């Protein structure tokens, strides 16, 4: 079996994030000192450098808007080659942070900057789910 390049390396610190994803929840970290959220999860605040004891997990709303994207037509790393074409994207989470992700269930011709999105999760392996985003049809009607 070839290496999987789409699976996270979990550790004690990131385990709450991946456990929540497996339950269908997206977590962020928020700093008690400056009040700002951030993503990807870090043990310190990247804005004011507050330490781990001042930064906690919180559940995100799951809402986002599309910031930018690229439709990938070729990727030789397993298992991406079996998924092409797919839409790699950066989204602005409603809480503020930007997140690298994938947009699913959307024709590339329908993508536009500012498109309202909603988080969903793709099972990448048994017990491992990855946050991806799809158009939020409630906001686009």
C-alpha positions, -999 to 999 in steps of 0.1 A, spaced: 0 0 0 13 34 -9 16 63 16 -15 84 22 -7 121 19 -42 132 30 -42 119 66 -33 140 96 -6 132 121 -24 134 154 -8 139 187 -21 147 222 -24 184 215 -44 180 182 -65 150 193 -95 172 204 -95 188 169 -96 154 151 -120 138 176 -144 167 170 -140 164 132 -150 127 135 -181 139 153 -189 165 126 -177 196 145 -151 221 134 -129 235 163 -110 267 165 -86 280 191 -94 313 209 -71 334 230 -84 346 264 -59 375 263 -66 392 229 -99 374 222 -89 364 186 -95 330 172 -71 312 150 -68 281 128 -48 258 123 -46 247 159 -15 259 178 -6 257 214 0 295 216 -18 325 202 -2 336 169 -15 371 174 -3 381 209 19 351 217 -2 341 248 8 307 261 -12 274 259 -29 281 293 -46 312 278 -58 296 246 -88 272 245 -109 252 220 -143 263 208 -167 250 183 -169 271 151 -202 279 134 -193 260 103 -200 290 81 -174 305 57 -170 324 25 -148 315 -4 -116 336 -5 -98 319 -34 -96 285 -52 -78 265 -78 -92 235 -97 -66 207 -96 -65 186 -127 -34 165 -119 -19 153 -86 3 122 -85 3 119 -47 -20 91 -34 -50 93 -30 -54 127 -48 -49 113 -82 -82 94 -79 -100 126 -69 -91 149 -98 -105 173 -107 -110 188 -73 -112 223 -59 -85 233 -35 -96 265 -16 -89 290 10 -120 301 29 -127 329 54 -144 313 85 -172 334 99 -152 337 131 -123 354 112 -95 329 105 -86 317 70 -85 280 64 -71 258 36 -96 232 25 -115 218 -4 -149 228 -19 -171 199 -28 -205 195 -44 -200 225 -66 -194 229 -103 -162 250 -107 -181 274 -130 -204 283 -100 -175 293 -78 -170 330 -70 -152 351 -44 -175 355 -14 -196 324 -21 -213 314 12 -201 280 23 -209 255 51 -186 229 66 -191 192 60 -168 163 67 -153 137 45 -142 104 61 -106 100 50 -100 68 69 -118 49 96 -123 73 124 -106 102 106 -127 130 91 -115 160 72 -133 194 71 -144 204 36 -169 230 25 -199 230 2 -221 259 -10 -245 270 17 -277 268 -3 -297 286 24 -275 317 18 -275 316 -20 -312 313 -26 
